[in-house]
Amino acid sequence: MLDAISLDQLRTFVAAAETGSFSAAGRKLRRAQSVVSHTLANLEAQTGVRLFDRTGRYPVLTEAGTALLHEARVVLNGVNGFKAKARSMAEGLEAELSVVIDVMYPMQALTQAVGEFKVAFPHTPLRLYVEALGGVLKPVLDGTCRLGVIGSLPIIPDTVQAEPLLDVPMVKVVAPTHPLASFDGEITPAVLSRHVQLVLTDRTELTDGNNYGVFSQQTWRLADMGAKHAFLCAGFGWGHMPLGMVHSQLQSGELVALTRESATCRVQPIAVLAVYRQDHPPGPAGRRFLDLLKDGSRACPTLAPPSGPVAGGQA
């Protein structure tokens, strides 16, 4: 009986568990509720295990059902991976490679990777977009871009595969004319809240209701990292920036690093990930480009700590 279990039964099982009802699973799978109920009853009969408690208004996973749900997902993910890899092998070399890059990724590493890619794949056009937050994920999800390089969006949906590329050090910075540049003491959330924070905002709706690294109620929200950088240099507020992007300004004194931070407002390095849809993984050109991004990040010299002036700490 167990050998007769089908992928369709497992997909129905997972859909019912995730949606919380047989009718919702039917809508998701575009089937009648009776078909879903019949499919799950057959699965229970074949396994000899009761997967759902049906005594209430809505079916609830039993303890055994919860345990088998994980295994069902593993099987389905494995099959999806097999199909995606087979599709990539059948397609061969991509006719074009579209990539969306997060503004947090070091540009020096990106230009190095692009230069080497053009030499390795001279007949594969490379289409690049630079975005932030949900603007990086959206074109991957809708299929506009085959690959995404994400750094500013902490939450990655299950529908995409993610591979680590590098960690980008972040630093709080202000112009030397800003009041925080001469602040003598520990930088705490209370101190930061008294000053305008320049925040990178999302062009999409994927991060609605979420704030990442915001400590001040006084915020200026900018959709462009270049504008945020210019506003920081002009002394309009304080903000978090990738260390590599402001390294030369820290060395020259055009910007000042706020380094004596309390634990409650310290921002950790940002993990930059390569992402792609599970049903559409990179082909030979895309895989090579990811490898170049990993190699280029290790060669990037701008990731070294700055030696210029700092505020709230030792110069």
MILUM-566860 format. One record per residue (C-alpha): residue number from 1; x, y, z; residue in one letter. Coordinates in nm, 4 decimals, decimal comma. Layout:
<atoms>
 num       xx       yy       zz residu
 NUM        X        Y        Z      A
...
</atoms>
This chain:
<atoms>
 num       xx       yy       zz residu
   1   0,0000   0,0000   0,0000      M
   2   0,2792   0,2431   0,0846      L
   3   0,4367   0,1994  -0,2598      D
   4   0,1165   0,3346  -0,4144      A
   5   0,1486   0,6752  -0,2444      I
   6   0,1621   0,9463  -0,5112      S
   7   0,3117   1,2918  -0,5309      L
   8  -0,0385   1,4250  -0,5861      D
   9  -0,1461   1,2860  -0,2498      Q
  10   0,1534   1,4472  -0,0789      L
  11   0,0839   1,7833  -0,2455      R
  12  -0,2778   1,7636  -0,1308      T
  13  -0,1668   1,6760   0,2222      F
  14   0,0736   1,9716   0,2390      V
  15  -0,1836   2,2111   0,0896      A
  16  -0,4481   2,1071   0,3439      A
  17  -0,2025   2,1448   0,6321      A
  18  -0,0813   2,4883   0,5168      E
  19  -0,4218   2,6362   0,4342      T
  20  -0,5992   2,4978   0,7424      G
  21  -0,9014   2,3483   0,5684      S
  22  -0,9929   2,1073   0,2910      F
  23  -1,1989   2,3725   0,1118      S
  24  -0,9065   2,6188   0,1129      A
  25  -0,6758   2,3431  -0,0116      A
  26  -0,9247   2,2773  -0,2899      G
  27  -0,9192   2,6419  -0,3952      R
  28  -0,5394   2,6437  -0,3909      K
  29  -0,5202   2,3245  -0,5972      L
  30  -0,8252   2,4173  -0,8104      R
  31  -1,0151   2,1078  -0,7072      R
  32  -1,3464   2,0362  -0,5395      A
  33  -1,3404   1,9945  -0,1629      Q
  34  -1,4763   1,6423  -0,2031      S
  35  -1,1766   1,5484  -0,4190      V
  36  -0,9364   1,6819  -0,1551      V
  37  -1,1192   1,4950   0,1215      S
  38  -1,1221   1,1727  -0,0805      H
  39  -0,7505   1,2044  -0,1670      T
  40  -0,6555   1,2517   0,1987      L
  41  -0,8761   0,9659   0,3128      A
  42  -0,6988   0,7383   0,0639      N
  43  -0,3606   0,8595   0,1869      L
  44  -0,4564   0,7824   0,5462      E
  45  -0,5775   0,4378   0,4441      A
  46  -0,2555   0,3643   0,2567      Q
  47  -0,0287   0,4820   0,5385      T
  48  -0,2414   0,3427   0,8198      G
  49  -0,1979   0,6775   0,9964      V
  50  -0,4659   0,9347   1,0845      R
  51  -0,3256   1,2633   0,9587      L
  52  -0,6084   1,4998   1,0578      F
  53  -0,8451   1,5252   1,3502      D
  54  -1,1808   1,6051   1,1882      R
  55  -1,3924   1,6364   1,5058      T
  56  -1,3861   2,0176   1,5075      G
  57  -1,5062   2,2737   1,2563      R
  58  -1,1705   2,2659   1,0808      Y
  59  -0,9345   1,9700   1,0394      P
  60  -0,6345   1,9798   1,2722      V
  61  -0,3106   1,7912   1,2193      L
  62  -0,2613   1,5005   1,4550      T
  63   0,0759   1,4446   1,6174      E
  64   0,1527   1,1833   1,3540      A
  65   0,0335   1,4192   1,0795      G
  66   0,2665   1,6911   1,2036      T
  67   0,5615   1,4533   1,1958      A
  68   0,4795   1,3282   0,8451      L
  69   0,4201   1,6816   0,7133      L
  70   0,7917   1,7549   0,7367      H
  71   0,8742   1,4360   0,5462      E
  72   0,6177   1,5175   0,2782      A
  73   0,7742   1,8598   0,2268      R
  74   1,1207   1,7050   0,1986      V
  75   0,9972   1,4664  -0,0711      V
  76   0,8199   1,7414  -0,2683      L
  77   1,1157   1,9798  -0,2438      N
  78   1,3429   1,7033  -0,3683      G
  79   1,1170   1,6368  -0,6661      V
  80   1,0926   2,0082  -0,7430      N
  81   1,4699   2,0363  -0,7279      G
  82   1,5073   1,7374  -0,9603      F
  83   1,2646   1,8874  -1,2121      K
  84   1,4289   2,2307  -1,1962      A
  85   1,7786   2,0897  -1,2458      K
  86   1,6610   1,8732  -1,5352      A
  87   1,5001   2,1788  -1,6938      R
  88   1,8219   2,3778  -1,6630      S
  89   2,0256   2,0965  -1,8172      M
  90   1,7784   2,0679  -2,1052      A
  91   1,7844   2,4439  -2,1648      E
  92   2,1644   2,4620  -2,1815      G
  93   2,3351   2,8017  -2,1823      L
  94   2,1037   3,0948  -2,1095      E
  95   2,0265   3,3217  -2,4043      A
  96   2,0436   3,6163  -2,1626      E
  97   2,1171   3,6587  -1,7923      L
  98   1,9105   3,9123  -1,5976      S
  99   2,0331   3,9935  -1,2457      V
 100   1,9037   4,2368  -0,9835      V
 101   2,1658   4,3526  -0,7326      I
 102   2,1066   4,4963  -0,3874      D
 103   2,2560   4,8395  -0,3230      V
 104   2,4295   4,6859  -0,0196      M
 105   2,6524   4,4667  -0,2364      Y
 106   3,0026   4,6219  -0,2777      P
 107   3,0157   4,7851  -0,6198      M
 108   3,3885   4,7178  -0,6599      Q
 109   3,3236   4,3457  -0,6238      A
 110   3,0319   4,3721  -0,8679      L
 111   3,2315   4,5491  -1,1386      T
 112   3,5076   4,2908  -1,1033      Q
 113   3,2576   4,0050  -1,1416      A
 114   3,0885   4,1695  -1,4416      V
 115   3,4226   4,2211  -1,6178      G
 116   3,5237   3,8572  -1,5733      E
 117   3,1778   3,7353  -1,6777      F
 118   3,1912   3,9293  -2,0054      K
 119   3,5223   3,7610  -2,0864      V
 120   3,3939   3,4125  -1,9978      A
 121   3,0542   3,4521  -2,1730      F
 122   3,0997   3,7127  -2,4476      P
 123   2,7846   3,6013  -2,6321      H
 124   2,5515   3,5977  -2,3282      T
 125   2,4038   3,9463  -2,2734      P
 126   2,4041   4,0516  -1,9073      L
 127   2,1135   4,2702  -1,7947      R
 128   2,1701   4,4346  -1,4538      L
 129   1,9359   4,6210  -1,2191      Y
 130   2,0303   4,7816  -0,8865      V
 131   1,7541   4,7972  -0,6268      E
 132   1,6914   4,7777  -0,2508      A
 133   1,4639   4,5861  -0,0120      L
 134   1,1588   4,4419  -0,1880      G
 135   1,2761   4,5909  -0,5164      G
 136   1,5382   4,3146  -0,5301      V
 137   1,3041   4,0262  -0,4517      L
 138   1,0054   4,1254  -0,6657      K
 139   1,1692   4,0813  -1,0103      P
 140   1,2973   3,7398  -0,9020      V
 141   0,9524   3,6301  -0,7870      L
 142   0,7765   3,7530  -1,1010      D
 143   1,0424   3,6041  -1,3300      G
 144   1,1787   3,9312  -1,4657      T
 145   1,5244   3,8445  -1,3297      C
 146   1,6793   3,4984  -1,3124      R
 147   1,9039   3,5902  -1,0187      L
 148   1,8874   3,8308  -0,7275      G
 149   2,1531   3,9446  -0,4829      V
 150   1,9758   4,0438  -0,1619      I
 151   2,1206   4,2254   0,1388      G
 152   1,8706   4,4818   0,2630      S
 153   1,5718   4,2453   0,2961      L
 154   1,5973   4,0236   0,6081      P
 155   1,3026   3,7947   0,5246      I
 156   1,3356   3,5517   0,2334      I
 157   1,0222   3,3561   0,1265      P
 158   1,0265   2,9774   0,1007      D
 159   0,9599   2,9897  -0,2730      T
 160   1,3177   3,0982  -0,3469      V
 161   1,6492   2,9242  -0,2934      Q
 162   1,9192   3,1263  -0,1161      A
 163   2,2986   3,0918  -0,1185      E
 164   2,5301   3,2998   0,1041      P
 165   2,7715   3,5356  -0,0709      L
 166   2,9289   3,7570   0,1973      L
 167   2,8668   3,9661   0,5079      D
 168   2,8688   4,3435   0,4576      V
 169   2,9894   4,5455   0,7605      P
 170   2,7587   4,8356   0,8458      M
 171   2,8482   5,1607   1,0203      V
 172   2,6547   5,4561   1,1634      K
 173   2,7794   5,7775   1,0073      V
 174   2,7227   6,1526   1,0232      V
 175   2,8830   6,4598   0,8713      A
 176   3,1509   6,6270   1,0885      P
 177   2,9158   6,9266   1,1292      T
 178   2,6355   6,7121   1,2742      H
 179   2,5797   6,7353   1,6552      P
 180   2,6406   6,3609   1,6961      L
 181   2,9901   6,4004   1,5499      A
 182   3,1023   6,5829   1,8652      S
 183   2,8893   6,3815   2,1102      F
 184   3,1033   6,2648   2,4015      D
 185   2,9476   5,9515   2,5441      G
 186   2,7835   5,6222   2,4606      E
 187   2,5532   5,6217   2,1590      I
 188   2,2190   5,4849   2,2852      T
 189   1,8723   5,4625   2,1286      P
 190   1,7672   5,7623   2,3392      A
 191   2,0538   5,9669   2,1972      V
 192   1,9788   5,8625   1,8402      L
 193   1,6064   5,9314   1,8752      S
 194   1,6759   6,3021   1,9238      R
 195   1,8113   6,3346   1,5703      H
 196   1,6757   6,2773   1,2208      V
 197   1,7557   5,9300   1,0872      Q
 198   1,7989   5,8881   0,7128      L
 199   1,6336   5,5592   0,6165      V
 200   1,6348   5,3645   0,2927      L
 201   1,2716   5,2978   0,1989      T
 202   1,1088   5,0364  -0,0229      D
 203   0,9620   5,1083  -0,3665      R
 204   0,7451   4,7939  -0,3358      T
 205   0,4828   4,6748  -0,0870      E
 206   0,6812   4,3666   0,0233      L
 207   0,8061   4,5307   0,3446      T
 208   0,4931   4,7248   0,4400      D
 209   0,4635   4,7545   0,8185      G
 210   0,8260   4,6567   0,8811      N
 211   1,1177   4,8739   0,9887      N
 212   1,4742   4,7477   0,9965      Y
 213   1,7334   4,9286   1,2064      G
 214   1,5138   5,2341   1,2711      V
 215   1,5829   5,3982   1,6089      F
 216   1,4379   5,7447   1,5643      S
 217   1,0803   5,8624   1,5252      Q
 218   1,2208   6,1472   1,3156      Q
 219   1,2950   5,9846   0,9808      T
 220   1,3587   6,0995   0,6297      W
 221   1,2830   5,8096   0,3963      R
 222   1,4778   5,7940   0,0734      L
 223   1,4276   5,5371  -0,2027      A
 224   1,7755   5,5921  -0,3464      D
 225   2,1019   5,5005  -0,1704      M
 226   2,2879   5,7729  -0,3593      G
 227   2,0476   6,0345  -0,2212      A
 228   2,0890   5,8964   0,1307      K
 229   2,4673   5,9128   0,0926      H
 230   2,4521   6,2738  -0,0290      A
 231   2,2158   6,3783   0,2522      F
 232   2,4479   6,2234   0,5105      L
 233   2,7457   6,4144   0,3706      C
 234   2,5350   6,7335   0,3799      A
 235   2,4702   6,6863   0,7521      G
 236   2,0929   6,6401   0,7276      F
 237   2,0863   6,3409   0,9639      G
 238   2,2531   6,0169   1,0684      W
 239   2,2196   5,6756   0,9078      G
 240   2,3510   5,3252   0,8558      H
 241   2,5698   5,2701   0,5521      M
 242   2,7706   4,9793   0,4113      P
 243   3,1287   5,0305   0,5238      L
 244   3,2686   4,9849   0,1739      G
 245   3,0455   5,2613   0,0375      M
 246   3,1630   5,5280   0,2836      V
 247   3,5183   5,4096   0,3479      H
 248   3,6862   5,6877   0,1487      S
 249   3,4718   5,9566   0,3192      Q
 250   3,5648   5,8166   0,6611      L
 251   3,9327   5,8263   0,5659      Q
 252   3,9091   6,1833   0,4354      S
 253   3,6978   6,3102   0,7259      G
 254   3,3989   6,3967   0,5083      E
 255   3,1998   6,1546   0,7257      L
 256   3,2435   6,0458   1,0873      V
 257   3,1711   5,6966   1,2243      A
 258   2,9656   5,6608   1,5421      L
 259   3,1427   5,3655   1,6968      T
 260   3,0698   5,3766   2,0688      R
 261   2,7270   5,2150   2,0382      E
 262   2,5308   5,0525   2,3150      S
 263   2,4384   4,6881   2,2593      A
 264   2,0741   4,7846   2,2072      T
 265   2,1429   4,9915   1,8964      C
 266   2,4380   4,8089   1,7436      R
 267   2,3702   4,6921   1,3880      V
 268   2,5218   4,3621   1,2839      Q
 269   2,6802   4,3024   0,9418      P
 270   2,4262   4,2357   0,6685      I
 271   2,4281   3,8881   0,5167      A
 272   2,4144   3,9172   0,1380      V
 273   2,2502   3,6207  -0,0354      L
 274   2,2102   3,5079  -0,3927      A
 275   1,8483   3,4078  -0,4551      V
 276   1,6578   3,2432  -0,7374      Y
 277   1,3233   3,0732  -0,7800      R
 278   1,3280   2,7067  -0,6889      Q
 279   1,1529   2,6211  -1,0136      D
 280   1,3985   2,8251  -1,2221      H
 281   1,7573   2,7851  -1,0940      P
 282   2,0553   2,9433  -1,2726      P
 283   2,2002   2,7771  -1,5805      G
 284   2,5731   2,7592  -1,6645      P
 285   2,6125   3,1355  -1,7120      A
 286   2,4160   3,2217  -1,3987      G
 287   2,6079   2,9697  -1,1897      R
 288   2,9389   3,1111  -1,3119      R
 289   2,8245   3,4645  -1,2319      F
 290   2,7384   3,3589  -0,8746      L
 291   3,0840   3,2051  -0,8374      D
 292   3,2405   3,5292  -0,9603      L
 293   3,0380   3,7301  -0,7075      L
 294   3,1715   3,5070  -0,4287      K
 295   3,5303   3,5369  -0,5553      D
 296   3,5052   3,9115  -0,6096      G
 297   3,3785   3,9751  -0,2567      S
 298   3,6899   3,8175  -0,1071      R
 299   3,9132   4,0376  -0,3232      A
 300   3,7335   4,3626  -0,2395      C
 301   3,9695   4,5886  -0,0377      P
 302   3,6973   4,8294   0,0819      T
 303   3,5755   4,5854   0,3475      L
 304   3,8687   4,6706   0,5769      A
 305   3,7848   4,8770   0,8907      P
 306   3,8285   5,2528   0,8485      P
 307   4,1187   5,4353   1,0106      S
 308   3,9663   5,7843   0,9949      G
 309   3,7971   5,9884   1,2723      P
 310   3,5139   5,8461   1,4796      V
 311   3,2632   5,9956   1,7226      A
 312   3,1523   5,8580   2,0537      G
 313   3,4786   5,6639   2,0712      G
 314   3,8528   5,6836   2,0180      Q
 315   3,9889   5,8675   1,7132      A
</atoms>
